[in-house]
Amino acid sequence: MTTAAKSAFNLNDVTFRLLADEPFFAALSRRLDKRASTSVPTAGVRITDDGRFEMVYNPDFMQKMVDESPEDRPLLFVKGVLKHEFYHLVFGHCGSRLPEGGMSKVWNYATDLAINSHIADELPEWALLPGRAPYEAFPLGLSAEGYLKLLKEQGEGEGEGGEGQGDGDQSGSGGSSGDPSDEDGDSSGSGQTLDDHSGWGEADGTDINSEQAQQRLREMLKEAKDEADRRGWGSVSGSTRRQIKEALETRVDWRSVLRSFVKASQRAAKRNTVRRINRRYPYIHAGNTRTRLARLAISIDQSGSVSDSMLAAFYAELEKLASLAEFTVVPFDTRVDESKVFVWKKGQKLPWERVLCGGTDFDAPTRFVNEGNFDGHIVLTDMGAPKPIPSQCQRIWMTDAANFRHMPFTTHERVLVIDE
């Protein structure tokens, strides 16, 4: 097969077929963006600058997985790679479970050993696997932390720094089923290699450990779990199902997510410059410098259906947010009354009040913010209106639980539920 044909491999064309018997992974896959790129040697999961999850894969590598798969199951190893990446998200390896000290090569190995225990018969022979050289003494089925302990006991990872090692993708690629023949692989002598996971710890413009990122992942997993409860879990083990359900029982503090969004918006007003050294990749990539203060807009739905208690809870949090930044408050119903718009100064304390009381039209505040060249937009609302026009900056929605369950439109934008 020619190189041109290999490069034409499209993962989206085969994903439905691969996951037809895996309702949980199929539901998760639909919520995960996938992008072909030759900048990564294999495949990996990452968080984009706008806080969305993405799987990046090398089409040549995926074609190689087709070529190496058994003749009677030509897509077996492609399916294994897909599930490998999904499991990194399920187990929180790329965010909430980073060990003390952050990313390291030995943590890369530990997470891959933990995942490959679940999909041993869906990966090529050279994939890292407990019970197989050089880890033939390792039992199957341990957690990443368990394998991390065993790896350290046998001396792997000694002398390495806290940052991800190797020459893997610098755009933020995550785990993969890596190939020992890769030039970007490990030279420790283990005989097995995995792609670099360094992008897990610090994605440009997004704090991968932030509550905002974890809330987004939690929502993806919850929707996939609900679908699996109706249609079946496929190959997901009973212990993994329990782990997922227990993790979803932990409530996420919407206030922390909101504060993370404000901090992320503060990073929006920056540009690349070769006059500033990039601390992560010195003399490889340009550094960043701020050109102006970031502008944040907070639109507050003043329609009669928005409860006083919701308004009071939100204003109370805005007062705390004012310790981080100043922002423009945009009261609206079916329109924006510009005479009511004001700037909440940093450190200022203000009482909450209702200044309008009509219906709801999300286009009105969106146009106001689009024309105002803002860097972030938060909308407090009961969601009681049609889907608005697109926003030119990152937009996040906030509502209560009852209105969240009955949203009149779907959106890929963040929706936070306020616990009053």
ChimeraX attribute file (.defattr): number of C-alpha atoms within 10 A of each C-alpha:
attribute: neighborCount
match mode: 1-to-1
recipient: residues
	/A:1	7
	/A:2	6
	/A:3	9
	/A:4	9
	/A:5	11
	/A:6	17
	/A:7	17
	/A:8	12
	/A:9	18
	/A:10	17
	/A:11	19
	/A:12	14
	/A:13	9
	/A:14	13
	/A:15	17
	/A:16	14
	/A:17	13
	/A:18	18
	/A:19	18
	/A:20	11
	/A:21	15
	/A:22	19
	/A:23	22
	/A:24	25
	/A:25	27
	/A:26	22
	/A:27	19
	/A:28	20
	/A:29	21
	/A:30	14
	/A:31	19
	/A:32	16
	/A:33	14
	/A:34	18
	/A:35	15
	/A:36	20
	/A:37	15
	/A:38	15
	/A:39	15
	/A:40	23
	/A:41	25
	/A:42	30
	/A:43	29
	/A:44	31
	/A:45	27
	/A:46	28
	/A:47	26
	/A:48	18
	/A:49	16
	/A:50	17
	/A:51	24
	/A:52	18
	/A:53	20
	/A:54	19
	/A:55	22
	/A:56	25
	/A:57	26
	/A:58	23
	/A:59	24
	/A:60	21
	/A:61	21
	/A:62	24
	/A:63	23
	/A:64	15
	/A:65	22
	/A:66	20
	/A:67	15
	/A:68	17
	/A:69	18
	/A:70	13
	/A:71	10
	/A:72	7
	/A:73	9
	/A:74	14
	/A:75	22
	/A:76	20
	/A:77	25
	/A:78	26
	/A:79	21
	/A:80	22
	/A:81	26
	/A:82	22
	/A:83	22
	/A:84	26
	/A:85	22
	/A:86	22
	/A:87	23
	/A:88	21
	/A:89	23
	/A:90	21
	/A:91	20
	/A:92	17
	/A:93	23
	/A:94	26
	/A:95	23
	/A:96	16
	/A:97	13
	/A:98	17
	/A:99	15
	/A:100	7
	/A:101	9
	/A:102	17
	/A:103	23
	/A:104	23
	/A:105	23
	/A:106	21
	/A:107	25
	/A:108	25
	/A:109	25
	/A:110	24
	/A:111	24
	/A:112	28
	/A:113	28
	/A:114	26
	/A:115	27
	/A:116	24
	/A:117	18
	/A:118	20
	/A:119	19
	/A:120	17
	/A:121	12
	/A:122	19
	/A:123	22
	/A:124	20
	/A:125	12
	/A:126	16
	/A:127	21
	/A:128	30
	/A:129	26
	/A:130	22
	/A:131	14
	/A:132	14
	/A:133	14
	/A:134	14
	/A:135	17
	/A:136	11
	/A:137	11
	/A:138	18
	/A:139	14
	/A:140	18
	/A:141	15
	/A:142	17
	/A:143	15
	/A:144	22
	/A:145	16
	/A:146	15
	/A:147	24
	/A:148	22
	/A:149	15
	/A:150	16
	/A:151	19
	/A:152	14
	/A:153	10
	/A:154	10
	/A:155	11
	/A:156	17
	/A:157	17
	/A:158	11
	/A:159	7
	/A:160	12
	/A:161	13
	/A:162	16
	/A:163	17
	/A:164	21
	/A:165	20
	/A:166	18
	/A:167	13
	/A:168	23
	/A:169	21
	/A:170	15
	/A:171	16
	/A:172	24
	/A:173	28
	/A:174	30
	/A:175	31
	/A:176	25
	/A:177	25
	/A:178	25
	/A:179	22
	/A:180	19
	/A:181	12
	/A:182	13
	/A:183	12
	/A:184	20
	/A:185	21
	/A:186	21
	/A:187	12
	/A:188	10
	/A:189	8
	/A:190	13
	/A:191	14
	/A:192	21
	/A:193	25
	/A:194	24
	/A:195	31
	/A:196	32
	/A:197	30
	/A:198	29
	/A:199	25
	/A:200	25
	/A:201	22
	/A:202	20
	/A:203	21
	/A:204	16
	/A:205	17
	/A:206	22
	/A:207	21
	/A:208	23
	/A:209	17
	/A:210	18
	/A:211	21
	/A:212	26
	/A:213	23
	/A:214	18
	/A:215	19
	/A:216	19
	/A:217	20
	/A:218	22
	/A:219	15
	/A:220	20
	/A:221	23
	/A:222	18
	/A:223	15
	/A:224	21
	/A:225	23
	/A:226	13
	/A:227	18
	/A:228	20
	/A:229	13
	/A:230	10
	/A:231	13
	/A:232	15
	/A:233	19
	/A:234	15
	/A:235	13
	/A:236	17
	/A:237	11
	/A:238	10
	/A:239	8
	/A:240	14
	/A:241	16
	/A:242	11
	/A:243	13
	/A:244	17
	/A:245	13
	/A:246	10
	/A:247	16
	/A:248	15
	/A:249	10
	/A:250	9
	/A:251	10
	/A:252	17
	/A:253	15
	/A:254	18
	/A:255	20
	/A:256	13
	/A:257	19
	/A:258	21
	/A:259	19
	/A:260	18
	/A:261	24
	/A:262	23
	/A:263	18
	/A:264	22
	/A:265	23
	/A:266	21
	/A:267	18
	/A:268	22
	/A:269	16
	/A:270	15
	/A:271	12
	/A:272	13
	/A:273	13
	/A:274	13
	/A:275	10
	/A:276	14
	/A:277	15
	/A:278	16
	/A:279	12
	/A:280	12
	/A:281	11
	/A:282	11
	/A:283	12
	/A:284	11
	/A:285	15
	/A:286	17
	/A:287	19
	/A:288	18
	/A:289	15
	/A:290	13
	/A:291	10
	/A:292	10
	/A:293	14
	/A:294	22
	/A:295	21
	/A:296	24
	/A:297	25
	/A:298	23
	/A:299	26
	/A:300	23
	/A:301	30
	/A:302	26
	/A:303	22
	/A:304	15
	/A:305	15
	/A:306	21
	/A:307	13
	/A:308	14
	/A:309	10
	/A:310	19
	/A:311	19
	/A:312	16
	/A:313	14
	/A:314	19
	/A:315	18
	/A:316	15
	/A:317	13
	/A:318	24
	/A:319	19
	/A:320	16
	/A:321	21
	/A:322	16
	/A:323	13
	/A:324	15
	/A:325	19
	/A:326	21
	/A:327	23
	/A:328	18
	/A:329	18
	/A:330	24
	/A:331	25
	/A:332	27
	/A:333	23
	/A:334	19
	/A:335	17
	/A:336	22
	/A:337	15
	/A:338	11
	/A:339	8
	/A:340	12
	/A:341	15
	/A:342	12
	/A:343	13
	/A:344	20
	/A:345	15
	/A:346	15
	/A:347	14
	/A:348	13
	/A:349	15
	/A:350	12
	/A:351	8
	/A:352	15
	/A:353	11
	/A:354	14
	/A:355	12
	/A:356	19
	/A:357	15
	/A:358	14
	/A:359	16
	/A:360	23
	/A:361	21
	/A:362	23
	/A:363	19
	/A:364	18
	/A:365	27
	/A:366	23
	/A:367	16
	/A:368	17
	/A:369	24
	/A:370	15
	/A:371	10
	/A:372	11
	/A:373	14
	/A:374	21
	/A:375	23
	/A:376	24
	/A:377	26
	/A:378	22
	/A:379	22
	/A:380	23
	/A:381	27
	/A:382	25
	/A:383	24
	/A:384	20
	/A:385	16
	/A:386	14
	/A:387	15
	/A:388	15
	/A:389	11
	/A:390	12
	/A:391	15
	/A:392	16
	/A:393	18
	/A:394	20
	/A:395	19
	/A:396	18
	/A:397	20
	/A:398	23
	/A:399	22
	/A:400	20
	/A:401	14
	/A:402	10
	/A:403	16
	/A:404	19
	/A:405	10
	/A:406	11
	/A:407	16
	/A:408	12
	/A:409	11
	/A:410	8
	/A:411	10
	/A:412	8
	/A:413	14
	/A:414	18
	/A:415	21
	/A:416	23
	/A:417	18
	/A:418	17
	/A:419	14
	/A:420	11
